[in-house]
Amino acid sequence: MKIKISIFSLSLTMLFSIVLPLTSYAQSPASVPQATTPANVGQCDTNPYSVSEPVDNFAGGTSVYVRLNAASEVSTPVNVYLQNLSDMSCKLIGSTTAVINNWAKVTSEANNQKLNGVVIITYSAQENVEVYQATFQLLFLANNSICSSVTTACNTTFNNYSGVLTVPTSSKATDDIQMYKLDDISNAEFTKVDYYDGPSFLYSSKKLDPVNHNYLTGGSNQVTIQVSFKNGQLLTIAKKVDGGFDFSGGLAIRSYIYRSKNKTVAIGIVIGVALVFLLLLAFIHFLVRRHFYKIDHGLDKEAQIEKPHYSEVDESLHITSGKF
């Protein structure tokens, strides 16, 4: 019995001598990645889901709007927080119900503060988004007068033109929250104005003026004017312009010339096509005149059989053929 106990004890000793060094090595501080942020980031309320976005001196503005990203499928109540990383305290920015496509107002007064720490959105319904795709979008307005209305987009006016104001996101493509900040454009400087007819680019200008109708064809034209501001914002103005019925094709030719990068070549092509068309008409005119000449002078034997009836031909035939 003692021998069995000794053997069992020896086996345990050998087992511990093997396991303990391995366990000690696996928990070595040098081999464990150190957390860069506190463990309780995002724990601002009892909602089961949350996403976060670090911010450093981000200008929050006076109004905040939120919406679900395009791939999401379920509307959900949300709470938007700013968490201080020094003491993990959470400040509620506002609450609302986030939906797809439409911006929902979170708060009407954000005190125009600089945001430092982590912006956190907690929500109660799980969202269906693609891998590495943002779950929510946040829109901050520098002041409440920038947009006349905020539904699917920021609708505003500039120099008596009405359009949609947009700005590139300040977040990375893989962030869980895409953040946007719109500034006032009342007295903002712009770098260029681009004009489009549907998807077709027309021309660029340094001034914001109505579209040059020389670039447009007849009929209905969907004109888009894009104003690029120095701060990266973009104002898109959409207008319908009716060019009227182009029965002669002159508007189409003029539009082709103005849209061409090399107008000299375009004019040459138009003149060349016109000359070919005129030569073709002249050749047809010559053939018709020659045909009636043969009939009148008895040179066309087959036509002579029908000659008694020739006098009954309507005079318009002579006019059409150029026979006066």
Backbone torsions as a table, in degrees:
resi	resn	phi	psi	omega
1	MET	NA	-42.4	179.0
2	LYS	-64.7	-36.8	179.9
3	ILE	-64.7	-39.9	179.5
4	LYS	-64.5	-41.2	178.5
5	ILE	-63.8	-40.7	-179.8
6	SER	-64.4	-41.9	179.0
7	ILE	-64.6	-39.5	179.4
8	PHE	-65.2	-41.0	178.9
9	SER	-64.9	-41.3	179.3
10	LEU	-63.2	-38.5	179.8
11	SER	-64.8	-42.4	178.2
12	LEU	-62.5	-41.0	-179.7
13	THR	-62.1	-44.0	179.6
14	MET	-65.8	-37.0	179.5
15	LEU	-64.5	-45.6	178.8
16	PHE	-65.2	-34.3	-180.0
17	SER	-67.3	-25.5	178.8
18	ILE	-85.1	-43.4	-173.7
19	VAL	-74.2	-43.2	-173.4
20	LEU	-60.7	-45.0	178.3
21	PRO	-61.1	-38.8	178.9
22	LEU	-65.7	-41.9	178.8
23	THR	-64.5	-40.8	179.6
24	SER	-65.1	-39.1	-179.6
25	TYR	-68.4	-38.8	-178.7
26	ALA	-65.7	-26.3	-178.5
27	GLN	-101.3	14.5	179.1
28	SER	-62.9	131.6	-178.4
29	PRO	-57.7	-29.4	-177.5
30	ALA	-70.3	-22.9	-175.4
31	SER	-100.3	-5.7	-179.0
32	VAL	-95.2	122.0	178.1
33	PRO	-60.5	134.0	-179.3
34	GLN	-86.6	134.9	179.6
35	ALA	-67.7	135.8	180.0
36	THR	-89.8	-18.0	178.3
37	THR	-129.1	153.8	179.3
38	PRO	-58.2	152.5	-173.9
39	ALA	-68.1	-24.2	-174.2
40	ASN	-101.4	24.2	173.3
41	VAL	-65.7	131.7	-179.9
42	GLY	95.5	-7.9	-179.2
43	GLN	-91.2	74.1	-178.1
44	CYS	-104.5	-22.2	176.3
45	ASP	-152.4	-168.6	-174.9
46	THR	-96.1	6.2	176.7
47	ASN	-60.9	141.4	-174.7
48	PRO	-74.3	-17.5	-176.1
49	TYR	-126.2	148.1	177.8
50	SER	-158.1	151.5	172.2
51	VAL	-132.7	156.4	-174.9
52	SER	-141.6	159.1	179.4
53	GLU	-145.9	115.0	177.6
54	PRO	-64.6	140.8	178.2
55	VAL	-131.8	144.6	179.8
56	ASP	-132.6	103.7	178.5
57	ASN	58.1	40.3	179.8
58	PHE	-81.8	126.9	-178.7
59	ALA	-74.3	111.2	-173.5
60	GLY	-77.9	-25.8	-179.2
61	GLY	78.7	-161.8	-176.1
62	THR	-110.5	-18.8	180.0
63	SER	-132.8	145.2	-178.7
64	VAL	-129.2	135.0	177.3
65	TYR	-128.7	150.5	-179.3
66	VAL	-135.5	149.2	172.0
67	ARG	-152.2	157.8	175.6
68	LEU	-72.6	149.3	177.3
69	ASN	-72.5	164.4	-170.3
70	ALA	-59.6	-31.8	-176.3
71	ALA	-81.1	-11.9	-179.3
72	SER	-72.0	155.4	-173.5
73	GLU	-125.4	-15.4	-172.4
74	VAL	-122.1	132.0	172.6
75	SER	-74.1	150.0	-175.7
76	THR	-152.1	143.1	169.9
77	PRO	-65.4	139.9	-178.9
78	VAL	-133.4	151.5	169.1
79	ASN	-120.0	132.2	180.0
80	VAL	-109.7	124.5	-176.2
81	TYR	-122.6	160.2	164.7
82	LEU	-119.7	117.9	-177.5
83	GLN	-103.7	130.9	177.4
84	ASN	-84.2	121.6	-176.1
85	LEU	-74.1	-16.4	-179.3
86	SER	-75.1	-39.3	-179.8
87	ASP	-124.9	5.3	178.2
88	MET	63.4	17.6	178.4
89	SER	-75.5	145.1	-177.7
90	CYS	-112.1	129.4	175.4
91	LYS	-110.3	122.0	-179.1
92	LEU	-74.9	118.0	175.2
93	ILE	-79.3	-40.7	178.1
94	GLY	171.7	173.2	-179.6
95	SER	-134.8	150.2	176.9
96	THR	-168.4	-172.4	173.6
97	THR	-112.9	119.4	-178.1
98	ALA	-86.6	136.2	178.9
99	VAL	-130.8	175.4	179.2
100	ILE	-84.0	143.1	171.7
101	ASN	75.2	-39.4	-177.1
102	ASN	-99.1	140.1	175.0
103	TRP	-77.8	133.7	175.9
104	ALA	-110.2	129.6	-176.7
105	LYS	-72.3	129.4	179.6
106	VAL	-91.3	-43.8	-179.2
107	THR	-154.1	153.9	178.8
108	SER	-98.2	-7.4	-177.9
109	GLU	-148.5	103.6	178.0
110	ALA	-100.8	8.1	175.5
111	ASN	62.8	15.8	176.0
112	ASN	50.9	39.0	-175.3
113	GLN	-86.7	158.2	172.3
114	LYS	-86.1	127.7	-176.1
115	LEU	-94.4	124.5	176.3
116	ASN	-132.1	131.3	-179.5
117	GLY	128.0	-125.1	-179.0
118	VAL	-135.9	124.8	171.9
119	VAL	-84.6	127.9	-174.8
120	ILE	-124.9	134.0	172.3
121	ILE	-116.8	118.5	174.8
122	THR	-104.1	145.5	-176.5
123	TYR	-148.6	162.9	-170.9
124	SER	-106.3	-20.9	-179.2
125	ALA	-110.5	129.8	-178.1
126	GLN	-67.1	135.1	-177.5
127	GLU	-102.0	147.2	180.0
128	ASN	-99.3	99.3	179.8
129	VAL	-126.2	158.5	178.2
130	GLU	-73.1	161.4	178.0
131	VAL	-62.4	135.2	-179.9
132	TYR	66.5	16.7	178.0
133	GLN	-105.3	143.1	-178.8
134	ALA	-64.5	143.9	177.3
135	THR	-85.9	-38.2	-177.3
136	PHE	-131.1	161.5	171.4
137	GLN	-123.8	136.1	177.8
138	LEU	-116.3	132.7	178.5
139	LEU	-118.1	122.5	178.1
140	PHE	-109.4	133.0	176.9
141	LEU	-107.6	133.0	-179.2
142	ALA	-63.1	-34.3	173.3
143	ASN	-151.4	163.7	-173.0
144	ASN	-75.1	-8.9	-177.4
145	SER	-96.5	0.1	-178.1
146	ILE	-63.3	-46.6	-176.5
147	CYS	-108.1	132.5	174.1
148	SER	-71.3	-29.3	174.2
149	SER	-156.1	150.3	178.1
150	VAL	-130.0	101.1	175.7
151	THR	-120.0	-93.0	173.4
152	THR	-80.8	-19.7	-178.6
153	ALA	-158.3	173.6	177.4
154	CYS	-88.1	106.6	177.2
155	ASN	-90.4	129.8	-175.7
156	THR	-148.5	176.7	177.7
157	THR	-126.0	149.9	178.4
158	PHE	-151.9	122.1	-179.1
159	ASN	51.7	43.1	178.3
160	ASN	69.4	13.0	173.5
161	TYR	-106.7	136.9	177.6
162	SER	-100.6	136.1	-179.1
163	GLY	-162.8	-171.0	-179.3
164	VAL	-110.0	127.5	-178.3
165	LEU	-100.1	128.6	178.9
166	THR	-133.2	166.6	179.8
167	VAL	-151.7	144.5	175.7
168	PRO	-63.0	149.4	179.5
169	THR	-69.1	148.8	176.4
170	SER	-91.7	1.1	-178.1
171	SER	-99.1	166.5	177.0
172	LYS	-82.8	161.7	-174.9
173	ALA	-63.3	-28.0	-176.0
174	THR	-96.6	4.5	-179.2
175	ASP	-70.2	150.4	179.6
176	ASP	-75.7	-22.7	177.9
177	ILE	-124.9	123.6	174.2
178	GLN	-92.6	122.1	-174.4
179	MET	-111.9	135.6	-179.1
180	TYR	-128.2	144.5	178.3
181	LYS	-132.2	120.4	178.7
182	LEU	-104.9	129.8	178.0
183	ASP	-104.8	163.6	-178.8
184	ASP	-66.9	137.9	-179.8
185	ILE	-115.3	12.9	-176.2
186	SER	-54.2	-45.8	-179.4
187	ASN	-121.1	25.2	-176.6
188	ALA	-75.6	149.9	177.1
189	GLU	-92.2	142.2	176.9
190	PHE	-117.9	155.0	-175.0
191	THR	-93.4	-35.0	-178.8
192	LYS	-161.9	164.2	176.0
193	VAL	-128.9	123.3	179.4
194	ASP	-105.9	140.4	-178.8
195	TYR	-117.1	136.0	-179.3
196	TYR	-131.8	148.4	168.6
197	ASP	-114.1	100.4	-170.6
198	GLY	63.7	-131.7	177.6
199	PRO	-83.7	-6.1	-174.0
200	SER	-87.7	126.0	176.8
201	PHE	-73.2	134.5	179.4
202	LEU	-100.5	-63.9	-177.8
203	TYR	-167.1	169.2	176.2
204	SER	-116.0	155.1	-179.9
205	SER	-146.6	158.6	175.4
206	LYS	-91.4	-7.7	-179.7
207	LYS	-122.2	151.6	177.7
208	LEU	-94.4	101.8	179.9
209	ASP	-129.8	165.3	172.6
210	PRO	-58.6	155.0	-178.0
211	VAL	-62.3	142.1	176.5
212	ASN	-73.3	114.6	-175.5
213	HIS	-67.8	-13.5	176.8
214	ASN	-64.2	-21.3	-179.9
215	TYR	-86.3	-7.3	-172.6
216	LEU	-102.2	147.5	174.6
217	THR	-88.2	-179.8	175.5
218	GLY	-72.8	171.8	-179.8
219	GLY	80.2	-162.2	-176.7
220	SER	-86.4	130.3	178.9
221	ASN	-120.9	127.7	176.3
222	GLN	-92.7	97.8	-174.9
223	VAL	-93.0	134.3	175.5
224	THR	-120.4	128.8	177.7
225	ILE	-114.1	124.8	-179.5
226	GLN	-116.5	119.9	180.0
227	VAL	-101.6	119.2	-179.6
228	SER	-98.6	118.4	-179.8
229	PHE	-91.7	158.4	-177.9
230	LYS	-63.6	-27.8	-179.2
231	ASN	-84.3	7.7	176.8
232	GLY	94.4	-7.8	-180.0
233	GLN	-77.4	157.7	-176.0
234	LEU	-133.9	126.9	176.0
235	LEU	-105.7	121.6	-179.0
236	THR	-108.4	120.3	-177.6
237	ILE	-113.5	123.5	-179.6
238	ALA	-110.4	131.2	-179.6
239	LYS	-141.8	146.6	172.4
240	LYS	-102.1	129.7	-179.5
241	VAL	-122.7	123.4	179.3
242	ASP	-93.8	113.5	-179.0
243	GLY	-85.8	-3.1	-178.9
244	GLY	80.6	172.5	-178.7
245	PHE	-79.0	123.4	-177.5
246	ASP	-96.6	76.7	-175.0
247	PHE	-70.2	-27.8	-177.4
248	SER	-92.8	-14.4	-176.4
249	GLY	82.2	2.5	-177.9
250	GLY	-66.3	-36.9	179.9
251	LEU	-66.2	-38.4	178.8
252	ALA	-64.9	-40.6	178.7
253	ILE	-66.4	-44.3	179.2
254	ARG	-62.2	-42.2	178.8
255	SER	-62.0	-40.8	179.9
256	TYR	-62.6	-41.3	-179.7
257	ILE	-65.5	-45.4	-177.2
258	TYR	-69.7	-32.4	-179.2
259	ARG	-77.8	-20.1	-177.9
260	SER	-69.4	139.9	178.7
261	LYS	-68.1	-39.1	177.5
262	ASN	-107.5	94.6	-174.1
263	LYS	-66.9	-30.5	178.5
264	THR	-62.8	-45.7	178.3
265	VAL	-63.5	-42.1	-179.6
266	ALA	-61.9	-43.3	178.2
267	ILE	-63.3	-40.7	178.0
268	GLY	-61.6	-40.5	179.5
269	ILE	-65.0	-43.6	179.7
270	VAL	-62.4	-44.7	179.0
271	ILE	-63.9	-40.2	179.1
272	GLY	-63.0	-43.9	178.2
273	VAL	-62.9	-41.5	179.6
274	ALA	-63.1	-41.6	179.5
275	LEU	-64.8	-42.5	178.3
276	VAL	-61.0	-41.5	179.4
277	PHE	-63.8	-43.4	179.2
278	LEU	-65.5	-39.7	177.2
279	LEU	-63.6	-38.2	178.4
280	LEU	-65.2	-42.0	177.0
281	LEU	-62.7	-41.8	179.9
282	ALA	-63.6	-37.6	179.5
283	PHE	-67.4	-42.2	177.3
284	ILE	-63.0	-42.8	178.1
285	HIS	-58.9	-41.9	179.0
286	PHE	-63.5	-43.3	-179.5
287	LEU	-63.6	-40.9	-179.8
288	VAL	-66.7	-45.4	179.3
289	ARG	-61.5	-39.8	179.9
290	ARG	-66.2	-37.5	179.5
291	HIS	-62.0	-47.1	179.9
292	PHE	-71.0	-28.5	176.5
293	TYR	-64.0	-42.9	178.9
294	LYS	-63.7	-38.9	179.3
295	ILE	-66.0	-44.9	-177.7
296	ASP	-65.5	-30.1	-174.9
297	HIS	-106.3	10.4	175.1
298	GLY	69.6	22.6	-179.1
299	LEU	-85.6	-18.3	-179.1
300	ASP	-105.1	102.2	-174.6
301	LYS	-62.4	-41.3	-179.5
302	GLU	-65.0	-37.6	-179.6
303	ALA	-69.6	-24.8	-178.9
304	GLN	-64.7	-29.5	178.3
305	ILE	-62.6	-36.6	-179.4
306	GLU	-91.0	2.0	-173.2
307	LYS	-61.0	-36.6	178.7
308	PRO	-56.6	-28.2	-178.9
309	HIS	-90.2	-5.6	-175.5
310	TYR	-64.2	-34.4	-178.5
311	SER	-67.6	-17.8	-179.9
312	GLU	-86.7	-4.3	-179.2
313	VAL	-66.9	138.3	-178.3
314	ASP	-62.5	143.1	-178.2
315	GLU	-61.7	-22.6	179.8
316	SER	-62.2	-24.9	178.4
317	LEU	-65.6	-40.3	177.2
318	HIS	-64.7	-40.6	-178.9
319	ILE	-65.4	-42.5	-178.9
320	THR	-63.7	-37.3	-177.0
321	SER	-83.0	-6.4	-179.5
322	GLY	87.8	15.3	-179.3
323	LYS	-93.7	109.6	-174.2
324	PHE	-110.5	NA	NA
